[in-house]
Amino acid sequence: MADKSYTVQLAKLEENGGEGALNCIPTRGVVVFPGAQCVFEVGRRKSVFSVKKALVENSLIFLTAQRDEEQERPASENDLYNIGTVCAIRQLVDMAGNIVRCTVDGLRRAELKKFSARGNGYKAEIRLLDNYVEDDMPSELEAQKRELTERYLEYARTAGRLSDFSPEEIYPGDSPRVVFETIAFTVPLSFSDKQTILADHTLAFKMLDLSAALAREAEINELEESIHETVQNAVNRNQREFYIREQINALQNELGEGDAGDQAEIERFKEQLAAIENIDDASRAKVAEEIDRYSRMPPYSQESATLRTYIDTVLTMPWDKLSEETADVKNAEKILDEDHYGLVKVKQRVLENIAVRQLAPQVKGQIICLYGPPGVGKTSIAKSIARSLGREYVRVSLGGVRDESEIRGHRKTYVGSMPGRIVAALRQVGVKNPVMLLDEIDKISRDFRGDPSSALLEVLDSEQNVTFRDHYTEVAFDLSDVLFITTANSLDTIAAPLLDRMEIIELSSYTREEKFNIAKKHLIPKQLKKFGLKGTQLKIADNAIYAMIDSYTREAGVRKLEQQIAALCRKSAKKLVEGESKVNIKANNIDGFLGHKKHTDDYFIKSPAVGCVNGLAWTSVGGVIMPLEVLMLDGKGKIQLTGSLGDVMKESAQLAVSNARRLADKYNIDKEYYEKKDIHIHAPEGATPKDGPSAGVTMITALISALSGIPVRSDIAMTGEITLTGSVLPIGGLREKTMAAYKAGIKTIIIPKANEGDLDDVEDIVKENCEFKLVERVEEVLNEALVTEKGNVSPESGESEKKPAAPAKRRGRKRGTVQPVPEANGSESGV
């Protein structure tokens, strides 16, 4: 509550010639008269600061109105009226949303000399003015009082019929000033009238302007009342006409002469149908017939409502509306590079498609299936394609769809029937040539209600979809202008006829380097923006990004990596709020943010050992080092295989044993070993299933080492399928396998000669740091991998000799490539 300190401040202002500085609030639509009490709300930060400061200092606040109520930040006295009111603050109440409710008493009029918006609040230099200048003509004031009283009573008469206004009692003996204040404080005048009256310096002028304002308000009230009566009469007349029409309709229905249907709406339907150009004659006749049926139906029947919905659905389909396509290869390439890192082969295929459209816009029917593990960017690629083409984008989720009607719609005779997802998507997007993403096409299933994949055959067949018929609409619609893009995580569950209609583009799992670049260029900036952080506040070092990739995620895509980055941003935001000026995250302190490591480094052989070889494996989340161990035991020639090996890998072990017998002489191996020795072959991490033929070279190397006692180099890793005669056949997943070797610090990688072309897909950083040995025979593998104290073993003589290292074989550098498809019969994999 305010005390009487404001009286002291007013006295000081009077002593200073009425001039001084006060806290100020620029009001919007609020004018306070001296002697009146006013309640208003303050929401602007500076205004709140000013009024609270005024309450603490002396309870005086200067209120003056803004010339422009929409102006958010008044800056100078030119933005405000020059006449305002010095008020005493009676009460401040804090409300929700940082709003303060103020109760003030008007004290003195004042002239604004200077206004300042600097600092946290508003300040004003003012000069006090007299509230009323003494008039020398009492007779004029008495005449003005009578005129004002008459206008007031006239206003009260007109306002009382339209609102809850209750006039104050005016007594003949009251002075002109009392009459003026009674009326001015009571009547809800407009803002402009109040400001004009406040600016008047004499009581005579104030009363004159108040009388004029009341006359205007009374005239407006009279006009408003007249309009109100006119509207009320029209409503009564309409209600009467409606009642009579309903009686006429009821009589006509009894006589069988009912004329149902809204004629205006029927005419609109006919106009919409006539405006459609790209509709065949049969479909036009079908819709016209339905409109005619609707015109003869009772307007409130259930069938009428169903038919109206059907007609509206058909007519609002985008028959003629097309997006303006911009098939520009250079612009498309720029957009794809902005949105995605790597994926060179995928981008190249998309750009080829756009180039064909640029040369031959009439080419249609290209249907793309983006196939790959979760999180590698299939959906975002589809969005980028739409953006690069300048087309509208719409997504249709097919995951879990098991009813054919979801695709082709329900027949309109059923209650609650509706069009299928294809037609619904076209109506949603509003054009007939969008980029339509059919997401998770491999997740659709079938049951007794039909097979959705069979319904999609017509949708995705360029020869049939020119006359696609939805069960609900029952009219032919051309889908050939739609660019269909489908996504799938697996091709095994897609029906063969459906798969045959699509062009498969594979998006492989991201390598370690690709994940690093995606995180640095896309994910980290995205999360910083999302959490309101700046690059100067949070710095994530490169080694911290690698630590997240290696120790906190195991995935083909980058979704989990993005979640870890988001966790870093959240924890960093907390530290910044608590007072830290900057957060630096490195590999040596990242566990303080994300906890202990969730994944450890791949186990592999780190020093030369007998019977132990580092192999390479492909998995759905990337490549891994897969060591193999062979132990010779006294026995009767049994072969024991452990480590969750699959059937194909077991056959590779049999091939390795046979090859070892063939090479026994060259490596001084007892030819009778298969009768005297048991062979135990083990792949560590036994809980992980492993299968595939590409561990053949690894098995024969480990077996020869164990039988001959010659250790195997630990700085070498290998992959390749072997035959019974010792040839080395090509494998798949080379890109991922070589990245695993590079990550483990392996310097030499043995691969089949037939995979030489696949080196184009290997990451540049791997080719720069690893030496590749291309082999065609098992003997070449053994010569590179087996070591003795004197040097490598010659497979020709079986004796040790020094051999110069083979030169590194590297391909030309290519940035951002896509893995080749793994061999059809599979490579070993870790689950």
SULHU-V746550 format. One record per residue. N is the residue number from 1. RES is the residue in one small letter. SS is DSSP state (A for helix, B for strand, O for the rest). OMEGA is omega in radians with two decimals (NA if undefined). Layout:
n: (N;N)
res: (RES;RES)
ss: (SS;SS)
omega: (OMEGA;OMEGA)
This chain:
n: (1;2;3;4;5;6;7;8;9;10;11;12;13;14;15;16;17;18;19;20;21;22;23;24;25;26;27;28;29;30;31;32;33;34;35;36;37;38;39;40;41;42;43;44;45;46;47;48;49;50;51;52;53;54;55;56;57;58;59;60;61;62;63;64;65;66;67;68;69;70;71;72;73;74;75;76;77;78;79;80;81;82;83;84;85;86;87;88;89;90;91;92;93;94;95;96;97;98;99;100;101;102;103;104;105;106;107;108;109;110;111;112;113;114;115;116;117;118;119;120;121;122;123;124;125;126;127;128;129;130;131;132;133;134;135;136;137;138;139;140;141;142;143;144;145;146;147;148;149;150;151;152;153;154;155;156;157;158;159;160;161;162;163;164;165;166;167;168;169;170;171;172;173;174;175;176;177;178;179;180;181;182;183;184;185;186;187;188;189;190;191;192;193;194;195;196;197;198;199;200;201;202;203;204;205;206;207;208;209;210;211;212;213;214;215;216;217;218;219;220;221;222;223;224;225;226;227;228;229;230;231;232;233;234;235;236;237;238;239;240;241;242;243;244;245;246;247;248;249;250;251;252;253;254;255;256;257;258;259;260;261;262;263;264;265;266;267;268;269;270;271;272;273;274;275;276;277;278;279;280;281;282;283;284;285;286;287;288;289;290;291;292;293;294;295;296;297;298;299;300;301;302;303;304;305;306;307;308;309;310;311;312;313;314;315;316;317;318;319;320;321;322;323;324;325;326;327;328;329;330;331;332;333;334;335;336;337;338;339;340;341;342;343;344;345;346;347;348;349;350;351;352;353;354;355;356;357;358;359;360;361;362;363;364;365;366;367;368;369;370;371;372;373;374;375;376;377;378;379;380;381;382;383;384;385;386;387;388;389;390;391;392;393;394;395;396;397;398;399;400;401;402;403;404;405;406;407;408;409;410;411;412;413;414;415;416;417;418;419;420;421;422;423;424;425;426;427;428;429;430;431;432;433;434;435;436;437;438;439;440;441;442;443;444;445;446;447;448;449;450;451;452;453;454;455;456;457;458;459;460;461;462;463;464;465;466;467;468;469;470;471;472;473;474;475;476;477;478;479;480;481;482;483;484;485;486;487;488;489;490;491;492;493;494;495;496;497;498;499;500;501;502;503;504;505;506;507;508;509;510;511;512;513;514;515;516;517;518;519;520;521;522;523;524;525;526;527;528;529;530;531;532;533;534;535;536;537;538;539;540;541;542;543;544;545;546;547;548;549;550;551;552;553;554;555;556;557;558;559;560;561;562;563;564;565;566;567;568;569;570;571;572;573;574;575;576;577;578;579;580;581;582;583;584;585;586;587;588;589;590;591;592;593;594;595;596;597;598;599;600;601;602;603;604;605;606;607;608;609;610;611;612;613;614;615;616;617;618;619;620;621;622;623;624;625;626;627;628;629;630;631;632;633;634;635;636;637;638;639;640;641;642;643;644;645;646;647;648;649;650;651;652;653;654;655;656;657;658;659;660;661;662;663;664;665;666;667;668;669;670;671;672;673;674;675;676;677;678;679;680;681;682;683;684;685;686;687;688;689;690;691;692;693;694;695;696;697;698;699;700;701;702;703;704;705;706;707;708;709;710;711;712;713;714;715;716;717;718;719;720;721;722;723;724;725;726;727;728;729;730;731;732;733;734;735;736;737;738;739;740;741;742;743;744;745;746;747;748;749;750;751;752;753;754;755;756;757;758;759;760;761;762;763;764;765;766;767;768;769;770;771;772;773;774;775;776;777;778;779;780;781;782;783;784;785;786;787;788;789;790;791;792;793;794;795;796;797;798;799;800;801;802;803;804;805;806;807;808;809;810;811;812;813;814;815;816;817;818;819;820;821;822;823;824;825;826;827;828;829;830;831)
res: (m;a;d;k;s;y;t;v;q;l;a;k;l;e;e;n;g;g;e;g;a;l;n;c;i;p;t;r;g;v;v;v;f;p;g;a;q;c;v;f;e;v;g;r;r;k;s;v;f;s;v;k;k;a;l;v;e;n;s;l;i;f;l;t;a;q;r;d;e;e;q;e;r;p;a;s;e;n;d;l;y;n;i;g;t;v;c;a;i;r;q;l;v;d;m;a;g;n;i;v;r;c;t;v;d;g;l;r;r;a;e;l;k;k;f;s;a;r;g;n;g;y;k;a;e;i;r;l;l;d;n;y;v;e;d;d;m;p;s;e;l;e;a;q;k;r;e;l;t;e;r;y;l;e;y;a;r;t;a;g;r;l;s;d;f;s;p;e;e;i;y;p;g;d;s;p;r;v;v;f;e;t;i;a;f;t;v;p;l;s;f;s;d;k;q;t;i;l;a;d;h;t;l;a;f;k;m;l;d;l;s;a;a;l;a;r;e;a;e;i;n;e;l;e;e;s;i;h;e;t;v;q;n;a;v;n;r;n;q;r;e;f;y;i;r;e;q;i;n;a;l;q;n;e;l;g;e;g;d;a;g;d;q;a;e;i;e;r;f;k;e;q;l;a;a;i;e;n;i;d;d;a;s;r;a;k;v;a;e;e;i;d;r;y;s;r;m;p;p;y;s;q;e;s;a;t;l;r;t;y;i;d;t;v;l;t;m;p;w;d;k;l;s;e;e;t;a;d;v;k;n;a;e;k;i;l;d;e;d;h;y;g;l;v;k;v;k;q;r;v;l;e;n;i;a;v;r;q;l;a;p;q;v;k;g;q;i;i;c;l;y;g;p;p;g;v;g;k;t;s;i;a;k;s;i;a;r;s;l;g;r;e;y;v;r;v;s;l;g;g;v;r;d;e;s;e;i;r;g;h;r;k;t;y;v;g;s;m;p;g;r;i;v;a;a;l;r;q;v;g;v;k;n;p;v;m;l;l;d;e;i;d;k;i;s;r;d;f;r;g;d;p;s;s;a;l;l;e;v;l;d;s;e;q;n;v;t;f;r;d;h;y;t;e;v;a;f;d;l;s;d;v;l;f;i;t;t;a;n;s;l;d;t;i;a;a;p;l;l;d;r;m;e;i;i;e;l;s;s;y;t;r;e;e;k;f;n;i;a;k;k;h;l;i;p;k;q;l;k;k;f;g;l;k;g;t;q;l;k;i;a;d;n;a;i;y;a;m;i;d;s;y;t;r;e;a;g;v;r;k;l;e;q;q;i;a;a;l;c;r;k;s;a;k;k;l;v;e;g;e;s;k;v;n;i;k;a;n;n;i;d;g;f;l;g;h;k;k;h;t;d;d;y;f;i;k;s;p;a;v;g;c;v;n;g;l;a;w;t;s;v;g;g;v;i;m;p;l;e;v;l;m;l;d;g;k;g;k;i;q;l;t;g;s;l;g;d;v;m;k;e;s;a;q;l;a;v;s;n;a;r;r;l;a;d;k;y;n;i;d;k;e;y;y;e;k;k;d;i;h;i;h;a;p;e;g;a;t;p;k;d;g;p;s;a;g;v;t;m;i;t;a;l;i;s;a;l;s;g;i;p;v;r;s;d;i;a;m;t;g;e;i;t;l;t;g;s;v;l;p;i;g;g;l;r;e;k;t;m;a;a;y;k;a;g;i;k;t;i;i;i;p;k;a;n;e;g;d;l;d;d;v;e;d;i;v;k;e;n;c;e;f;k;l;v;e;r;v;e;e;v;l;n;e;a;l;v;t;e;k;g;n;v;s;p;e;s;g;e;s;e;k;k;p;a;a;p;a;k;r;r;g;r;k;r;g;t;v;q;p;v;p;e;a;n;g;s;e;s;g;v)
ss: (O;O;O;O;A;A;A;A;A;A;A;A;A;A;A;O;O;O;B;B;B;B;B;B;B;B;B;O;O;O;O;O;O;O;O;O;B;B;B;B;B;B;O;O;A;A;A;A;A;A;A;A;A;A;A;A;A;O;O;B;B;B;B;B;B;B;O;O;O;O;O;O;O;O;O;O;A;A;A;B;O;O;B;B;B;B;B;B;B;B;B;B;B;B;B;O;O;O;B;B;B;B;B;B;B;B;B;B;B;B;B;B;B;B;B;B;O;O;O;O;O;O;B;B;B;B;B;B;O;O;O;O;B;O;O;O;O;A;A;A;A;A;A;A;A;A;A;A;A;A;A;A;A;A;A;A;A;A;A;A;O;O;O;O;O;O;O;O;O;O;O;O;O;O;O;A;A;A;A;A;A;A;A;A;A;A;O;O;O;O;A;A;A;A;A;A;A;A;A;O;O;B;A;A;A;A;A;A;A;A;A;A;A;A;A;A;A;A;A;A;A;A;A;A;A;A;A;A;A;A;A;A;A;A;A;A;A;A;A;A;A;A;A;A;A;A;A;A;A;A;A;A;A;A;O;O;O;O;O;O;O;O;A;A;A;A;A;A;A;A;A;A;A;A;A;O;O;O;O;O;A;A;A;A;A;A;A;A;A;A;A;A;A;A;A;O;O;O;O;O;O;A;A;A;A;A;A;A;A;A;A;A;A;A;A;O;O;O;O;O;O;O;O;O;O;O;O;O;A;A;A;A;A;A;A;A;A;A;A;O;O;O;O;A;A;A;A;A;A;A;A;A;A;A;A;A;A;A;A;O;O;O;O;O;O;O;O;B;B;B;B;B;O;O;O;O;O;A;A;A;A;A;A;A;A;A;A;A;A;O;O;O;B;B;B;B;B;O;O;O;O;O;O;O;A;A;A;A;O;O;O;O;O;O;O;O;O;O;O;O;A;A;A;A;A;A;A;A;A;O;O;O;O;O;B;B;B;B;B;O;A;A;A;O;O;B;B;O;O;B;B;A;A;A;A;A;A;A;A;O;O;O;O;O;A;A;A;B;B;O;O;O;O;O;O;B;B;O;O;O;O;O;B;B;B;B;B;B;O;O;O;O;O;O;O;A;A;A;A;A;O;O;B;B;B;B;B;O;O;O;O;A;A;A;A;A;A;A;A;A;A;A;A;A;A;A;A;A;A;A;O;O;O;O;O;O;O;B;B;B;O;A;A;A;A;A;A;A;A;A;A;O;O;O;O;O;O;O;A;A;A;A;A;A;A;A;A;A;A;A;A;A;A;A;A;A;A;O;O;O;O;O;B;B;B;O;O;O;O;O;A;A;A;A;O;O;O;O;O;O;O;O;O;O;O;O;O;O;B;B;O;B;B;B;B;B;B;B;B;O;O;B;B;B;B;B;B;B;B;B;B;B;B;B;O;O;O;O;B;B;B;B;O;O;B;O;A;A;A;A;A;A;A;A;A;A;A;A;A;A;A;A;O;O;A;A;A;O;O;O;O;O;A;A;A;A;B;B;B;B;B;B;B;O;O;O;O;O;O;B;O;O;O;O;O;A;A;A;A;A;A;A;A;A;A;A;A;A;O;O;B;B;O;O;O;B;B;B;O;O;B;B;O;O;O;O;B;B;B;O;O;O;O;A;A;A;A;A;A;A;A;A;A;O;O;O;O;B;B;B;B;B;A;A;A;A;A;A;A;A;A;O;O;A;A;A;A;A;A;O;B;B;B;B;B;O;B;A;A;A;A;A;A;A;A;B;B;O;O;O;O;B;B;O;O;O;O;O;O;B;O;O;O;O;O;O;O;O;O;O;O;O;O;O;O;O;O;O;O;O;O;O;O;O;O;O;O;O;O;O;O)
omega: (3.14;3.01;-3.09;-3.12;-3.13;3.12;3.11;-3.14;3.09;3.12;3.11;3.12;3.12;3.13;-3.11;-3.13;3.13;-3.10;3.13;-3.11;3.12;2.95;-2.97;2.99;3.00;-3.07;3.10;3.11;-3.14;3.06;-3.12;3.08;3.00;-3.12;-3.13;3.05;-3.06;3.07;3.13;-3.10;-3.14;-3.10;-3.13;-3.03;-3.11;3.12;3.10;3.13;-3.08;-3.07;3.10;3.09;3.12;3.14;-3.13;-3.02;-3.04;3.11;3.10;3.11;3.12;3.14;3.04;-2.99;3.04;3.06;3.11;-3.08;-3.11;-3.11;-3.05;-3.04;3.07;-3.01;-3.09;-3.13;3.11;-3.13;-3.01;2.98;-3.04;3.10;3.11;-3.06;2.98;-3.05;3.02;-3.13;3.13;-3.06;2.99;3.14;3.08;-3.14;-3.12;3.09;3.13;3.12;3.14;3.07;-3.05;2.98;-3.07;3.01;3.08;-3.09;-3.03;2.93;3.12;3.11;3.13;3.13;-3.11;-3.11;3.14;3.09;-3.14;3.11;-3.05;-3.09;-3.14;3.07;3.12;2.98;-2.98;2.99;-3.11;3.09;3.05;3.11;3.10;3.02;-3.07;3.13;-3.10;-3.04;3.14;-3.14;3.11;3.12;3.13;3.10;3.11;3.13;-3.13;3.11;-3.14;3.14;3.14;3.12;-3.14;3.14;3.09;3.10;-3.12;3.13;-3.11;-3.10;-3.09;-3.12;-3.02;-3.07;3.12;-3.09;3.12;-3.08;3.04;-3.12;3.10;-3.13;-3.11;-3.08;3.14;3.11;3.10;-3.13;3.14;3.13;3.14;-3.08;3.12;-3.09;-3.08;-3.11;-3.03;-3.01;3.10;-3.13;3.06;-3.11;-3.10;3.11;3.13;-3.12;3.10;-3.12;3.13;-3.10;3.12;-3.05;3.13;3.14;-3.13;3.13;3.13;-3.12;3.12;-3.13;3.11;3.10;3.13;3.14;3.14;3.11;3.11;-3.12;3.13;3.11;3.11;3.12;3.10;3.14;3.13;3.12;3.12;3.11;3.13;3.14;3.12;3.14;-3.12;3.10;3.13;3.11;3.13;3.13;3.13;3.11;3.12;3.13;3.13;-3.13;3.14;-3.14;3.13;3.09;3.12;3.13;3.14;3.11;3.13;3.11;3.10;3.14;-3.12;-3.09;-3.08;3.10;-3.00;3.10;3.11;-3.05;3.14;-3.14;3.11;3.09;3.10;3.10;-3.12;3.11;3.11;3.13;-3.14;-3.10;-3.13;-3.11;-3.03;3.06;-3.09;-3.05;-3.12;3.13;3.11;3.13;3.13;-3.13;3.12;3.11;3.13;3.09;3.12;3.09;-3.11;-3.11;-3.10;-3.10;3.01;-2.99;-3.05;3.11;-3.14;-3.14;3.11;3.11;3.11;-3.11;3.10;3.11;3.13;-3.11;3.14;3.12;-3.10;-3.06;3.13;3.01;-3.06;-3.10;-3.02;-3.02;-3.13;2.96;3.08;-3.04;3.08;-3.10;-3.14;-3.04;-3.10;3.11;3.12;3.13;3.12;-3.13;-3.14;3.13;3.10;-3.01;-3.02;3.04;3.12;3.12;-3.02;-3.09;3.10;3.11;-3.12;-3.13;3.11;3.14;3.06;3.11;3.13;3.12;3.10;3.13;3.13;3.14;-3.08;-3.10;-3.10;-3.14;-3.11;3.00;3.11;-3.09;-3.03;3.02;3.09;-3.01;3.11;-3.12;-3.12;3.00;-3.10;3.01;-3.11;-3.11;-3.12;3.06;3.13;3.09;-3.14;3.09;3.12;-3.14;-3.12;3.12;-3.09;-3.12;3.01;-3.11;3.08;-3.08;3.07;-3.13;-3.13;-3.13;3.11;3.12;-3.10;-3.11;3.14;-3.11;3.07;-3.12;-3.00;3.11;3.09;3.10;-2.96;3.11;-3.13;3.08;3.14;-3.12;-3.13;3.12;3.13;-3.04;-3.13;3.13;3.13;3.13;3.11;3.09;3.14;-3.05;3.01;3.07;-3.09;3.14;3.13;2.86;-3.07;3.13;3.03;-2.97;3.07;-3.12;3.12;-3.09;3.13;-3.12;-3.13;3.05;-3.06;-3.14;3.09;-3.08;-3.13;-3.13;3.08;3.10;3.14;-3.14;3.13;-3.11;-3.02;3.09;-3.06;3.11;-3.08;-2.99;3.04;3.10;-3.13;-3.14;3.02;-3.12;-3.10;-3.06;3.12;3.05;-3.09;3.10;-3.07;3.11;-3.04;3.12;-3.14;3.01;-3.12;3.02;3.12;3.07;-3.14;3.01;-3.13;3.11;-3.04;-3.06;3.13;-3.14;-3.08;3.12;3.12;3.13;-3.12;-3.10;-3.04;3.04;-3.04;2.98;-3.05;2.99;-3.08;3.08;3.13;3.04;-3.13;-3.12;3.11;3.10;3.13;-3.11;3.11;3.14;-3.05;-3.03;-3.03;-2.97;-3.10;3.07;3.14;-3.11;3.08;3.13;-3.11;-3.06;3.06;-3.13;3.07;3.14;3.12;-3.13;-3.11;3.08;3.11;-3.08;3.14;-3.12;3.06;3.09;3.10;3.13;3.09;-3.13;-3.01;-2.94;-3.07;3.11;2.96;-3.05;3.10;-3.11;-3.07;-3.11;3.13;3.10;3.11;3.10;3.11;3.10;3.10;3.10;3.09;-3.13;3.14;-3.11;3.10;3.11;3.13;3.13;3.14;3.12;-3.13;3.04;3.13;-3.10;-3.09;3.10;3.08;-3.12;3.12;-3.11;-3.07;3.10;-3.08;3.13;3.05;3.12;-3.03;-3.12;-3.10;-3.11;-3.14;-3.10;3.11;3.12;3.11;3.04;3.06;-3.10;-3.04;3.10;-3.11;-3.11;3.13;3.07;-3.12;-3.05;3.05;3.04;3.14;-3.10;3.05;3.06;-3.12;3.12;3.10;-3.14;3.09;2.97;3.13;3.13;3.05;-3.14;3.10;3.14;3.10;-3.13;3.04;-3.11;-3.05;3.05;3.11;3.07;3.14;-3.11;3.13;-3.14;3.13;-3.12;3.12;-3.08;-3.12;3.14;3.06;3.08;3.06;3.10;3.09;3.09;3.14;3.12;3.14;3.10;3.11;3.09;3.14;-3.09;-3.04;-3.10;-3.05;-3.09;3.05;-3.14;3.09;-3.07;-3.11;-3.05;-3.07;3.06;-3.04;-3.04;2.94;-3.12;3.09;3.10;-3.06;3.00;-3.12;-3.01;-3.03;-3.14;-3.10;3.11;-3.11;3.13;3.12;-3.06;-2.96;3.02;-3.09;-3.11;3.11;-3.11;-3.12;3.12;3.14;-3.10;3.11;3.12;-3.12;-3.12;-3.08;-3.09;-3.14;3.13;3.14;3.12;-3.13;-3.13;-3.08;3.05;-3.01;3.04;3.14;3.08;-3.14;3.06;-3.12;-3.13;3.04;3.09;3.12;-3.06;-3.08;-3.13;3.10;3.10;-3.06;-3.09;-3.13;-3.11;-3.12;3.08;3.09;3.12;3.12;-3.14;-3.12;3.13;3.10;-3.08;-3.09;-3.12;3.12;-3.14;3.11;3.08;-3.12;3.11;-3.09;3.14;-3.12;3.10;3.07;-3.10;-3.10;-3.13;-3.13;-3.09;3.09;-3.14;3.13;-3.03;-3.11;3.08;-3.10;3.07;-3.13;-3.03;3.08;-3.09;3.09;-3.12;3.11;3.11;-3.10;-3.14;3.13;-2.95;-3.06;-3.13;2.99;3.13;-3.11;-3.12;-3.11;3.14;3.09;-3.13;-3.12;-3.04;-3.07;3.13;-3.12;3.07;3.10;3.09;3.08;3.13;3.13;-3.14;3.11;3.13;-3.11;3.11;3.04;-3.07;3.04;-3.08;3.00;-3.11;-3.09;-3.09;2.97;3.12;3.11;-3.06;-2.99;-3.09;2.94;2.98;3.14;-3.08;3.04;-3.10;NA)
